[in-house]
Amino acid sequence: MTPAALTTGMTTTTAGDVDVAGWTDRYTHAVMDTFGPPQRVLVRGEGPYVWDADGRRYLDLLGGIAVNSLGHAHPTLTAAISAQLGTLGHVSNFFGTPTQITLAERLLGLLGAPAGSRVFLTNSGAEANEAAFKLLRRHGGPERPRVLALEGAFHGRTMGALALTHKAAYREPFEPLPGGVEFLPFGDLDALEAAFATGGAQVAGLVVEPVQGEAGVRPLPAGWLAAARRLTAEHGALLVLDEVQSGMGRTGRWFAHQHPHLGGGVVPDVVTLAKGLGGGFPVGALVALGEHAATLLGRGQHGTTFGGNPVAAAAALAVMGVVERDGLLAHVTDLGAWLRAEVQGLGHPLVAGVRGEGLLLGVVLTRPVAALVAARALEAGLIVNPCTPEVLRLAPPYVLTRDQAGDLLAFLAGLPADLGADVGDPA
């Protein structure tokens, strides 16, 4: 039995190979079927690669869905987590810790937060958005029951975050959800203005992703966020930016709304973060900006047992330190632009184009065959995500190189031009 097998409790066949079928069977009998059967059983990772229980290597171009910003088993990150856990692992939020306080200060600094801004640390993006929903209710009260979100939005699966999420298949099994949420057409400025023109004084806030990930990697049109900031300010509503997927360097800036063509200098009232913040360790944050931030969620109005624990905060600080030390924001920008141009330059009849920013990219297909392409990619040793029938989502680690990304280009170039032709054109 291999050392990896010993440390993970794997069984082996008589030939000495890992019993992958046995792991899959155990999964189906022990793990709730919320995700379906696992595509592979993964046992270790290094850099942008992971290995399955069969010993096969895969280039991880999804990064745990935009989580593993530094790849797998990054030495600085693992050392920071180990050192902190060996010093102080967890205390309740009756107490502060140096890592917790420093992380909050660093996030405020990266956002250029004005005086009075405050941070609430969480465990995940859904929890950060749940806190944002409660904050909007506190801000609006009964006089402002309306909360605006966008079609295609994904903000999480807890009840408040789910109320902000647009997809009917996610919402309907759990209705009735918290009320008052209205969905506007994505990127439609006229619809946004109309929503405020009729009952703007009743709007508590607007919640948007600068780049929608789940809906197919869709950046908001240029100027839309600036208009949203103007309208929310004019009507006393809050502007909440969900940067859970697009934040912490994923697009080549610390936050996607800092790109001139996306945000144009917009200063939101609230930003929610998670995913890449901890590089694989669970941590999220709600950052409230401005002089009233400290009172938006007062004492006893919200809480979390594990949020802001010393180990999670140490992980986040380590990730930010490596991104700065290794110049990864510039690398993400350069590699993303190169990869986008190379994919489009293939001229493959299945590829209609590429959209997104930095290393949050969507390869748009000419037919609704993303799931088929993703399955073929997995067989070829590449992990990508068919986030919609027509779009492959790429969110690889920031440490990915051009040579490594070349495997994706070779795979796409080798796809049959008529792949899935019987599926027909996308609706």
C-alpha positions as CSV (number, residue, x, y, z in Angstrom):
1,M,0.0,0.0,0.0
2,T,1.3,3.5,-0.9
3,P,2.0,6.1,1.8
4,A,-0.9,8.1,0.4
5,A,-3.1,5.1,0.7
6,L,-2.0,4.6,4.3
7,T,-2.7,8.2,5.3
8,T,-6.1,8.3,3.7
9,G,-7.4,4.8,4.7
10,M,-7.7,3.5,1.1
11,T,-8.3,-0.1,0.3
12,T,-6.4,-1.8,-2.5
13,T,-7.1,-4.6,-5.0
14,T,-5.1,-7.8,-5.1
15,A,-3.0,-6.2,-7.8
16,G,-2.0,-3.4,-5.4
17,D,-4.0,-0.7,-7.2
18,V,-6.2,1.6,-5.3
19,D,-9.9,0.4,-5.2
20,V,-11.5,3.4,-6.8
21,A,-14.8,1.7,-7.3
22,G,-14.8,0.9,-3.6
23,W,-14.4,4.5,-2.7
24,T,-17.2,5.6,-5.0
25,D,-19.5,2.9,-3.5
26,R,-18.6,4.1,0.0
27,Y,-19.3,7.7,-1.0
28,T,-22.8,6.8,-2.3
29,H,-23.7,5.0,1.0
30,A,-22.2,7.6,3.4
31,V,-22.5,11.1,1.8
32,M,-25.8,12.8,1.1
33,D,-26.6,12.8,-2.6
34,T,-26.7,16.6,-2.9
35,F,-23.9,16.7,-5.5
36,G,-24.5,13.3,-7.3
37,P,-21.7,10.7,-7.6
38,P,-18.2,12.2,-7.6
39,Q,-16.5,12.5,-11.0
40,R,-13.3,11.3,-9.4
41,V,-11.9,10.6,-5.9
42,L,-9.0,13.0,-5.5
43,V,-6.2,12.3,-3.0
44,R,-3.6,15.0,-3.3
45,G,-2.6,18.1,-5.1
46,E,0.5,20.2,-5.9
47,G,0.5,23.6,-7.6
48,P,-2.2,23.6,-10.3
49,Y,-2.4,19.8,-10.4
50,V,-4.4,17.2,-8.5
51,W,-4.2,13.4,-8.5
52,D,-7.0,10.9,-8.2
53,A,-7.1,7.6,-6.3
54,D,-6.0,5.8,-9.5
55,G,-2.8,7.9,-9.6
56,R,-3.9,10.0,-12.6
57,R,-2.9,13.6,-12.8
58,Y,-5.3,16.4,-13.7
59,L,-4.6,20.1,-14.5
60,D,-7.1,21.9,-12.2
61,L,-8.4,24.8,-14.3
62,L,-11.4,25.3,-11.9
63,G,-9.4,25.8,-8.7
64,G,-12.1,24.4,-6.5
65,I,-14.5,26.9,-8.1
66,A,-12.2,29.9,-7.9
67,V,-11.0,29.0,-4.4
68,N,-7.5,27.6,-4.7
69,S,-5.9,30.9,-5.6
70,L,-2.3,29.7,-4.8
71,G,-3.0,26.2,-6.1
72,H,-2.7,23.1,-4.0
73,A,-0.3,22.5,-1.0
74,H,1.4,25.9,-1.4
75,P,4.3,25.9,1.1
76,T,3.7,29.4,2.5
77,L,0.0,28.8,3.0
78,T,0.4,25.4,4.6
79,A,3.2,26.7,6.9
80,A,1.0,29.6,8.0
81,I,-1.9,27.4,8.8
82,S,0.3,24.9,10.7
83,A,2.1,27.5,12.7
84,Q,-1.1,29.2,13.7
85,L,-2.9,26.0,14.6
86,G,0.2,25.1,16.7
87,T,-0.1,28.4,18.5
88,L,-3.8,29.2,18.9
89,G,-6.4,27.4,16.9
90,H,-9.8,28.7,18.0
91,V,-11.3,31.1,20.6
92,S,-14.8,32.4,20.7
93,N,-15.7,35.9,19.4
94,F,-15.8,37.0,23.0
95,F,-12.1,37.6,22.4
96,G,-10.0,39.1,19.7
97,T,-6.8,37.8,18.2
98,P,-4.0,39.5,16.3
99,T,-4.7,37.6,13.1
100,Q,-8.4,38.5,13.1
101,I,-7.7,42.2,13.7
102,T,-4.9,42.3,11.1
103,L,-7.0,40.6,8.5
104,A,-9.9,43.1,9.0
105,E,-7.4,46.0,8.7
106,R,-5.9,44.5,5.5
107,L,-9.2,44.2,3.9
108,L,-10.2,47.7,4.7
109,G,-6.9,48.9,3.3
110,L,-7.2,46.9,0.0
111,L,-10.7,48.5,-0.5
112,G,-9.5,52.0,0.3
113,A,-12.2,52.1,2.9
114,P,-13.2,55.5,4.3
115,A,-13.2,56.2,8.0
116,G,-15.8,54.3,10.1
117,S,-15.7,51.2,7.8
118,R,-16.0,47.8,9.5
119,V,-15.5,44.0,8.7
120,F,-17.6,41.0,9.8
121,L,-15.6,37.8,9.3
122,T,-17.5,34.6,8.2
123,N,-16.8,31.1,7.1
124,S,-18.1,31.2,3.5
125,G,-19.6,33.3,0.8
126,A,-23.1,32.2,1.5
127,E,-22.7,33.3,5.1
128,A,-21.3,36.6,4.1
129,N,-24.3,37.2,1.8
130,E,-26.6,36.0,4.5
131,A,-25.2,38.7,6.7
132,A,-25.6,41.3,3.9
133,F,-29.3,40.4,3.6
134,K,-29.8,40.9,7.3
135,L,-27.9,44.2,7.0
136,L,-30.2,45.4,4.3
137,R,-33.2,44.5,6.4
138,R,-31.7,46.5,9.3
139,H,-31.0,49.4,7.0
140,G,-34.4,49.4,5.3
141,G,-36.8,48.4,8.1
142,P,-40.5,48.0,7.3
143,E,-40.4,51.3,5.3
144,R,-38.0,49.8,2.7
145,P,-39.0,46.2,2.0
146,R,-37.6,46.1,-1.5
147,V,-34.3,44.4,-2.3
148,L,-33.1,44.4,-5.9
149,A,-31.0,41.7,-7.5
150,L,-30.3,40.6,-11.1
151,E,-31.4,37.7,-13.3
152,G,-28.7,35.1,-13.4
153,A,-27.5,36.0,-9.9
154,F,-26.0,33.4,-7.6
155,H,-25.4,34.5,-4.1
156,G,-25.6,31.2,-2.2
157,R,-27.9,28.5,-0.9
158,T,-28.7,29.5,2.7
159,M,-32.2,30.9,2.9
160,G,-31.4,34.6,2.7
161,A,-28.7,34.1,0.1
162,L,-31.0,31.8,-1.8
163,A,-33.7,34.5,-1.8
164,L,-31.2,36.7,-3.7
165,T,-30.3,33.8,-6.1
166,H,-32.3,33.8,-9.4
167,K,-32.2,30.2,-10.6
168,A,-35.7,28.7,-10.2
169,A,-34.4,25.1,-9.7
170,Y,-32.4,26.3,-6.6
171,R,-35.3,28.4,-5.2
172,E,-38.5,26.5,-5.8
173,P,-37.9,23.4,-3.5
174,F,-37.5,25.8,-0.5
175,E,-40.2,28.4,-1.0
176,P,-41.5,30.5,0.6
177,L,-38.2,32.3,0.8
178,P,-37.6,35.6,2.6
179,G,-39.7,38.1,0.7
180,G,-39.2,41.5,-1.0
181,V,-36.6,40.5,-3.6
182,E,-37.1,41.6,-7.2
183,F,-35.0,40.4,-10.1
184,L,-34.0,42.9,-12.8
185,P,-32.8,41.9,-16.3
186,F,-29.0,41.5,-16.3
187,G,-27.2,44.6,-17.5
188,D,-30.4,46.5,-18.5
189,L,-29.9,50.1,-17.4
190,D,-33.4,51.1,-18.4
191,A,-34.9,48.4,-16.1
192,L,-32.6,49.5,-13.3
193,E,-33.7,53.2,-13.6
194,A,-37.4,52.1,-13.8
195,A,-37.1,50.1,-10.6
196,F,-36.0,53.2,-8.8
197,A,-38.4,55.5,-10.6
198,T,-41.3,53.6,-9.2
199,G,-41.0,53.3,-5.4
200,G,-37.3,54.1,-5.1
201,A,-37.8,55.3,-1.5
202,Q,-38.9,51.7,-0.6
203,V,-35.6,50.1,-1.9
204,A,-33.3,48.9,0.9
205,G,-30.6,48.0,-1.5
206,L,-29.3,46.5,-4.7
207,V,-27.1,43.3,-4.6
208,V,-25.0,42.4,-7.7
209,E,-22.0,40.5,-8.8
210,P,-19.6,42.6,-10.9
211,V,-19.0,39.4,-12.9
212,Q,-21.6,36.7,-12.7
213,G,-19.9,33.4,-12.4
214,E,-22.6,30.8,-12.2
215,A,-24.6,32.4,-15.1
216,G,-21.7,31.9,-17.5
217,V,-19.0,34.4,-16.5
218,R,-20.8,37.6,-17.5
219,P,-19.2,40.9,-16.6
220,L,-21.6,43.8,-16.1
221,P,-21.6,46.3,-19.0
222,A,-19.4,49.3,-18.8
223,G,-21.1,52.1,-16.9
224,W,-23.8,50.0,-15.3
225,L,-22.2,49.9,-11.8
226,A,-21.7,53.7,-11.9
227,A,-25.3,54.2,-12.7
228,A,-26.3,51.8,-9.9
229,R,-24.1,53.8,-7.5
230,R,-25.8,57.0,-8.5
231,L,-29.3,55.6,-8.2
232,T,-28.8,53.9,-4.9
233,A,-27.2,57.0,-3.4
234,E,-30.0,59.3,-4.7
235,H,-32.7,57.1,-3.1
236,G,-30.9,56.2,0.2
237,A,-30.4,52.6,-0.7
238,L,-27.3,50.5,-0.2
239,L,-25.1,49.1,-3.0
240,V,-23.9,45.6,-2.2
241,L,-21.2,44.0,-4.4
242,D,-20.9,40.2,-4.2
243,E,-17.2,39.7,-4.9
244,V,-17.2,36.2,-3.5
245,Q,-16.0,34.7,-6.8
246,S,-14.5,37.7,-8.5
247,G,-12.6,39.2,-5.6
248,M,-9.1,38.7,-4.0
249,G,-7.2,39.0,-7.3
250,R,-9.2,36.6,-9.4
251,T,-9.7,39.2,-12.2
252,G,-6.2,40.8,-11.9
253,R,-7.3,43.5,-9.5
254,W,-8.0,42.8,-5.8
255,F,-11.7,43.4,-6.6
256,A,-13.4,43.2,-9.9
257,H,-15.2,46.5,-9.3
258,Q,-11.8,48.3,-9.3
259,H,-11.4,47.8,-13.0
260,P,-12.2,51.1,-14.6
261,H,-14.5,49.6,-17.3
262,L,-16.5,47.7,-14.6
263,G,-16.6,50.0,-11.6
264,G,-15.3,53.3,-12.8
265,G,-14.2,54.3,-9.3
266,V,-17.4,53.2,-7.7
267,V,-17.3,52.9,-3.8
268,P,-20.0,50.4,-2.7
269,D,-21.6,50.3,0.7
270,V,-21.0,46.6,1.2
271,V,-18.6,44.1,-0.3
272,T,-18.9,40.3,0.4
273,L,-15.9,38.0,0.0
274,A,-14.8,34.4,0.4
275,K,-13.5,31.7,-2.0
276,G,-10.0,32.8,-3.0
277,L,-9.6,34.8,0.3
278,G,-8.3,31.7,2.1
279,G,-6.8,29.9,-0.8
280,G,-8.6,26.7,0.2
281,F,-9.2,27.3,3.9
282,P,-12.8,28.3,4.7
283,V,-13.0,32.0,5.4
284,G,-15.3,34.9,4.2
285,A,-16.0,38.5,5.0
286,L,-18.6,41.2,4.8
287,V,-17.0,44.6,4.6
288,A,-19.3,47.6,5.3
289,L,-17.9,50.9,4.0
290,G,-18.6,54.4,5.4
291,E,-19.3,56.3,8.5
292,H,-22.5,54.3,9.4
293,A,-20.9,50.8,8.9
294,A,-20.4,50.1,12.6
295,T,-24.1,50.5,13.3
296,L,-25.6,48.5,10.4
297,L,-25.3,45.2,12.4
298,G,-25.2,46.1,16.0
299,R,-24.2,44.1,19.1
300,G,-26.1,40.8,19.4
301,Q,-27.8,41.2,15.9
302,H,-25.6,38.7,14.2
303,G,-22.9,36.1,15.1
304,T,-20.8,33.2,14.0
305,T,-18.9,30.5,16.0
306,F,-16.0,29.9,13.7
307,G,-16.0,33.2,11.7
308,G,-12.7,35.1,12.0
309,N,-10.9,32.2,13.9
310,P,-7.2,32.6,14.1
311,V,-6.3,29.8,11.6
312,A,-8.7,31.1,8.9
313,A,-7.4,34.6,9.4
314,A,-3.8,33.4,9.2
315,A,-4.6,31.6,6.0
316,A,-6.1,34.7,4.4
317,L,-3.2,36.9,5.4
318,A,-0.8,34.3,3.9
319,V,-2.7,34.3,0.6
320,M,-2.6,38.1,0.4
321,G,1.1,38.1,1.3
322,V,2.0,35.6,-1.5
323,V,-0.1,37.5,-4.1
324,E,1.8,40.7,-3.3
325,R,5.2,39.1,-2.9
326,D,5.1,37.1,-6.1
327,G,3.4,39.8,-8.3
328,L,0.4,37.6,-8.9
329,L,-2.1,40.3,-9.8
330,A,0.1,41.3,-12.8
331,H,0.5,37.6,-13.7
332,V,-3.2,36.9,-13.5
333,T,-3.8,39.9,-15.8
334,D,-1.1,38.9,-18.3
335,L,-1.9,35.2,-18.3
336,G,-5.7,35.8,-18.6
337,A,-5.2,38.1,-21.6
338,W,-2.9,35.6,-23.3
339,L,-5.2,32.7,-22.6
340,R,-8.2,34.6,-23.9
341,A,-6.4,35.6,-27.1
342,E,-5.0,32.1,-27.7
343,V,-8.4,30.4,-27.2
344,Q,-10.1,32.8,-29.6
345,G,-7.2,32.5,-32.0
346,L,-7.7,28.8,-32.4
347,G,-10.5,29.6,-34.8
348,H,-12.3,26.4,-33.7
349,P,-15.9,26.2,-35.0
350,L,-17.1,25.1,-31.5
351,V,-15.7,28.3,-29.9
352,A,-17.8,31.4,-30.3
353,G,-15.6,33.5,-28.0
354,V,-14.2,34.1,-24.5
355,R,-15.4,36.5,-21.9
356,G,-14.5,37.5,-18.4
357,E,-11.5,39.1,-16.6
358,G,-8.1,37.8,-15.6
359,L,-8.4,34.2,-14.6
360,L,-12.2,34.1,-14.4
361,L,-13.0,33.2,-17.9
362,G,-15.9,31.7,-19.8
363,V,-15.3,29.9,-23.1
364,V,-18.5,30.4,-25.0
365,L,-19.5,27.5,-27.3
366,T,-21.5,27.6,-30.5
367,R,-23.6,24.7,-29.3
368,P,-25.0,23.6,-25.9
369,V,-22.3,20.9,-25.5
370,A,-20.4,22.3,-22.5
371,A,-21.1,19.2,-20.4
372,L,-19.9,16.9,-23.1
373,V,-16.7,19.0,-23.6
374,A,-16.1,19.0,-19.9
375,A,-16.4,15.2,-19.7
376,R,-13.9,14.8,-22.5
377,A,-11.6,17.3,-20.8
378,L,-11.7,15.2,-17.6
379,E,-10.7,12.1,-19.6
380,A,-7.9,14.1,-21.1
381,G,-6.7,15.2,-17.6
382,L,-8.2,18.7,-17.5
383,I,-10.7,20.0,-15.0
384,V,-13.1,22.6,-16.3
385,N,-16.7,23.5,-15.4
386,P,-19.8,23.5,-17.7
387,C,-21.5,26.3,-15.7
388,T,-24.2,26.7,-18.4
389,P,-25.0,24.5,-21.5
390,E,-23.0,26.9,-23.7
391,V,-20.2,28.0,-21.4
392,L,-17.1,26.4,-19.9
393,R,-15.9,28.2,-16.8
394,L,-12.2,28.5,-16.1
395,A,-10.9,29.7,-12.7
396,P,-7.5,28.2,-12.3
397,P,-4.9,28.9,-9.6
398,Y,-3.0,32.2,-10.0
399,V,0.2,30.2,-10.2
400,L,-0.7,28.6,-13.5
401,T,1.9,29.0,-16.2
402,R,1.6,29.5,-20.0
403,D,3.1,26.1,-20.6
404,Q,0.6,24.4,-18.3
405,A,-2.3,26.3,-19.9
406,G,-1.1,25.1,-23.2
407,D,-2.6,21.7,-22.4
408,L,-6.1,23.3,-22.6
409,L,-5.3,24.9,-25.9
410,A,-4.2,21.6,-27.3
411,F,-7.3,19.9,-26.0
412,L,-9.6,22.5,-27.5
413,A,-7.8,22.4,-30.8
414,G,-8.3,18.7,-31.0
415,L,-12.0,18.7,-30.4
416,P,-14.1,17.4,-33.4
417,A,-15.7,20.3,-35.2
418,D,-19.0,18.4,-35.3
419,L,-19.0,17.4,-31.6
420,G,-22.5,17.3,-30.3
421,A,-23.9,18.4,-33.7
422,D,-27.1,16.4,-33.0
423,V,-27.7,18.6,-29.9
424,G,-28.6,21.6,-32.1
425,D,-28.1,25.3,-31.6
426,P,-28.4,26.9,-28.1
427,A,-31.9,28.3,-27.4
